[in-house]
Amino acid sequence: MAQQGEPRRGRARDGELGAAVARAQEGDETAFAAAYRIVHPGLLGYLRGLVGEEAEDVASDAWLEIARDLGRFRGDGAGFRGWTATIARHRALDHLRRRRTRPRPAALEEDLLELPGPHSAQDEALEALSSRYALRLLATLPRDQAEAVLLRVVVGLDGPAAARVLGKRPGAVRTATHRGLKRLARQLAADGVTREGPGTLGESE
């Protein structure tokens, strides 16, 4: 049974992604480019949540490793999405260690924060936000909640895949995601943001 708020945006193209990865493993450079186009936006959004403006550099390092180790990957499109997120997270953590800074939610690519269709009040409230405002709210969450929301919503991983990336139990990730979305929903309600409300929040920046 699908979990409440389970991301479908990322998974919708996993069949296409799996086929592209299989061809790329046989040396098809065009197929690798196709896989890159499918995965990279969500991966970059996730990295922006961890390292902010340096996400592009970290993403480049991650893709170099992904290309190098592509032949070792075994799995389908969804598995590839999780595998690349794990590599990206390791590169981000290495980067943050070099900066002697703990991972923290930062700015996300504003056009990446798309949630699935309305399954709950949290989903509807988040969909009503302008992205910049949503990202400012996301940056206020505890790290475990913010990263769980990033992986589930931005990268498009399901609960078990996000748990593998984070090295946590699926139940813990589901709880962190649920708490994070509820916390965001409470803040949105306090700010008077609804699905019918104005979509111009954050434009004053």
Backbone torsions as a table, in degrees:
resi	resn	phi	psi	omega
1	MET	NA	135.7	-179.2
2	ALA	-68.1	140.6	177.6
3	GLN	-77.5	151.0	176.2
4	GLN	-57.4	130.4	178.2
5	GLY	76.2	10.4	-178.4
6	GLU	-61.1	130.5	-176.1
7	PRO	-69.6	135.7	176.4
8	ARG	-118.3	-18.6	-178.0
9	ARG	-57.9	-49.1	-178.3
10	GLY	-69.6	-36.5	-175.2
11	ARG	-75.6	-18.4	-175.1
12	ALA	-59.2	-29.7	-176.5
13	ARG	-107.5	15.0	-175.8
14	ASP	-67.3	-29.6	175.9
15	GLY	-65.1	-46.2	176.4
16	GLU	-61.7	-40.9	-179.7
17	LEU	-64.0	-46.0	-179.6
18	GLY	-59.7	-40.3	179.0
19	ALA	-65.9	-40.5	179.4
20	ALA	-65.0	-41.3	179.8
21	VAL	-64.0	-42.3	179.6
22	ALA	-60.3	-42.4	178.8
23	ARG	-69.3	-37.3	179.0
24	ALA	-63.2	-36.3	178.9
25	GLN	-66.9	-17.8	176.8
26	GLU	-93.5	4.9	176.3
27	GLY	100.8	9.1	-179.6
28	ASP	-81.4	104.2	-177.5
29	GLU	-67.7	-33.4	177.8
30	THR	-63.7	-38.4	178.7
31	ALA	-67.2	-38.0	177.3
32	PHE	-63.0	-40.7	178.2
33	ALA	-62.8	-37.7	178.5
34	ALA	-65.5	-43.0	177.9
35	ALA	-62.4	-40.2	178.0
36	TYR	-59.9	-46.0	-177.9
37	ARG	-63.3	-33.4	179.8
38	ILE	-73.8	-42.1	-171.1
39	VAL	-88.9	-36.3	-168.2
40	HIS	-58.6	-43.0	-178.4
41	PRO	-56.9	-46.5	178.8
42	GLY	-67.0	-38.4	179.5
43	LEU	-64.5	-41.5	179.2
44	LEU	-66.4	-39.4	177.0
45	GLY	-61.4	-42.3	177.7
46	TYR	-61.1	-45.3	-179.1
47	LEU	-66.8	-34.4	175.9
48	ARG	-63.2	-31.5	177.0
49	GLY	-70.7	-20.9	-179.5
50	LEU	-99.0	-42.4	-173.0
51	VAL	-122.3	3.0	175.8
52	GLY	67.3	-130.8	-171.6
53	GLU	-68.2	-13.3	-179.7
54	GLU	-91.5	11.4	-176.9
55	ALA	-60.2	-38.4	-178.5
56	GLU	-59.9	-43.6	-179.7
57	ASP	-65.0	-43.2	179.7
58	VAL	-66.1	-39.4	178.4
59	ALA	-62.2	-38.8	178.4
60	SER	-61.5	-44.2	177.7
61	ASP	-62.0	-41.3	-179.3
62	ALA	-64.0	-43.2	-178.7
63	TRP	-68.6	-31.1	174.1
64	LEU	-62.4	-42.6	178.3
65	GLU	-68.5	-40.2	178.9
66	ILE	-60.5	-45.9	-180.0
67	ALA	-64.7	-40.2	-178.7
68	ARG	-64.3	-40.6	-173.5
69	ASP	-101.2	11.3	-174.9
70	LEU	-56.1	-37.8	-179.0
71	GLY	-64.1	-19.6	-179.1
72	ARG	-88.3	-12.7	-178.4
73	PHE	-71.2	137.2	174.7
74	ARG	-131.2	122.2	178.6
75	GLY	153.8	-173.9	-178.4
76	ASP	-100.7	-167.2	-178.4
77	GLY	-62.0	-43.6	178.6
78	ALA	-63.3	-39.2	178.4
79	GLY	-65.0	-37.8	178.9
80	PHE	-64.8	-39.7	178.0
81	ARG	-59.5	-44.8	178.5
82	GLY	-67.9	-39.6	179.4
83	TRP	-61.7	-45.3	179.9
84	THR	-67.3	-35.1	178.0
85	ALA	-65.5	-37.2	178.2
86	THR	-64.3	-45.4	178.5
87	ILE	-61.8	-45.0	-179.8
88	ALA	-61.9	-40.3	179.8
89	ARG	-64.2	-41.8	178.7
90	HIS	-62.3	-42.2	178.7
91	ARG	-65.8	-37.1	178.3
92	ALA	-65.8	-43.0	179.3
93	LEU	-65.0	-38.5	175.6
94	ASP	-60.9	-43.2	179.7
95	HIS	-62.2	-43.4	-179.0
96	LEU	-69.2	-33.8	176.0
97	ARG	-64.0	-40.0	178.7
98	ARG	-64.4	-31.6	177.5
99	ARG	-85.1	-4.3	-176.3
100	ARG	54.6	43.5	-179.1
101	THR	-129.2	137.6	176.3
102	ARG	-73.6	148.3	174.8
103	PRO	-59.1	139.8	179.3
104	ARG	-148.4	149.5	174.5
105	PRO	-62.4	134.2	178.8
106	ALA	-131.4	-157.3	-179.1
107	ALA	-72.3	142.3	175.5
108	LEU	-110.3	157.7	174.0
109	GLU	-60.6	117.2	-166.4
110	GLU	-65.1	-24.7	-179.5
111	ASP	-88.6	6.4	-179.4
112	LEU	-96.3	-18.8	-173.0
113	LEU	-81.9	76.1	178.6
114	GLU	-112.5	125.2	179.6
115	LEU	-97.0	159.3	176.1
116	PRO	-65.2	175.3	-179.2
117	GLY	-55.9	162.0	-173.2
118	PRO	-66.1	109.6	174.6
119	HIS	-106.8	-14.7	-173.7
120	SER	-158.1	172.8	176.9
121	ALA	-62.9	-36.7	179.1
122	GLN	-60.6	-45.9	-179.3
123	ASP	-61.0	-46.6	-177.7
124	GLU	-62.9	-41.4	-179.5
125	ALA	-64.7	-43.3	-178.9
126	LEU	-66.4	-37.6	179.8
127	GLU	-64.9	-23.5	-177.3
128	ALA	-79.6	-12.6	-175.0
129	LEU	-80.4	149.9	162.8
130	SER	-73.0	151.0	-172.5
131	SER	-63.7	-41.5	-177.6
132	ARG	-59.9	-41.6	179.6
133	TYR	-66.5	-41.8	178.4
134	ALA	-60.2	-39.5	-177.8
135	LEU	-69.4	-35.2	175.8
136	ARG	-63.9	-39.7	177.9
137	LEU	-66.7	-41.7	-179.8
138	LEU	-59.5	-34.9	-179.3
139	ALA	-68.6	-13.0	179.4
140	THR	-89.8	-8.7	-178.6
141	LEU	-74.0	154.4	170.0
142	PRO	-57.8	152.6	-173.4
143	ARG	-55.7	-43.5	-176.3
144	ASP	-65.1	-38.4	179.1
145	GLN	-70.0	-43.5	-178.4
146	ALA	-62.5	-44.0	-177.2
147	GLU	-70.2	-35.0	176.4
148	ALA	-63.6	-44.1	178.5
149	VAL	-64.1	-40.9	178.2
150	LEU	-58.2	-48.5	-177.3
151	LEU	-67.9	-40.7	-178.1
152	ARG	-73.7	-42.3	-171.5
153	VAL	-92.3	-46.1	-174.0
154	VAL	-84.3	-48.8	179.7
155	VAL	-77.0	-32.1	178.2
156	GLY	90.2	23.7	179.8
157	LEU	-81.0	152.2	171.2
158	ASP	-82.0	176.8	-175.1
159	GLY	-58.5	-51.9	-179.7
160	PRO	-60.5	-39.3	180.0
161	ALA	-66.9	-43.4	177.4
162	ALA	-62.1	-37.4	178.7
163	ALA	-63.5	-40.1	179.0
164	ARG	-65.1	-40.2	179.0
165	VAL	-61.9	-41.6	-175.7
166	LEU	-86.7	-10.2	-177.1
167	GLY	69.3	34.9	-178.4
168	LYS	-125.8	169.7	176.0
169	ARG	-73.9	143.7	179.1
170	PRO	-53.9	-38.5	179.4
171	GLY	-61.7	-36.9	179.6
172	ALA	-67.2	-38.3	179.4
173	VAL	-70.1	-40.7	176.8
174	ARG	-60.2	-42.7	-180.0
175	THR	-64.8	-44.1	-179.8
176	ALA	-62.8	-41.7	178.7
177	THR	-63.9	-46.5	-179.1
178	HIS	-61.1	-46.0	180.0
179	ARG	-64.6	-39.6	179.5
180	GLY	-63.2	-44.8	179.5
181	LEU	-66.8	-38.7	177.8
182	LYS	-64.2	-39.8	179.9
183	ARG	-64.9	-41.8	176.6
184	LEU	-63.4	-41.9	-179.2
185	ALA	-62.2	-39.9	178.4
186	ARG	-62.9	-40.7	179.9
187	GLN	-66.9	-39.3	178.6
188	LEU	-64.1	-42.2	179.0
189	ALA	-62.8	-40.5	179.4
190	ALA	-63.9	-32.0	-179.8
191	ASP	-87.5	-1.5	177.6
192	GLY	75.6	26.1	-179.5
193	VAL	-91.1	126.4	177.3
194	THR	-131.0	171.7	179.6
195	ARG	-60.5	-32.5	-179.8
196	GLU	-89.2	-3.1	-175.5
197	GLY	-74.1	174.3	-177.9
198	PRO	-65.5	144.8	-179.8
199	GLY	-102.1	33.1	-174.7
200	THR	-113.3	9.1	179.2
201	LEU	-60.7	138.9	177.8
202	GLY	89.5	-6.9	-177.3
203	GLU	-76.2	-10.2	-179.7
204	SER	-78.7	-9.1	-179.8
205	GLU	-67.2	NA	NA
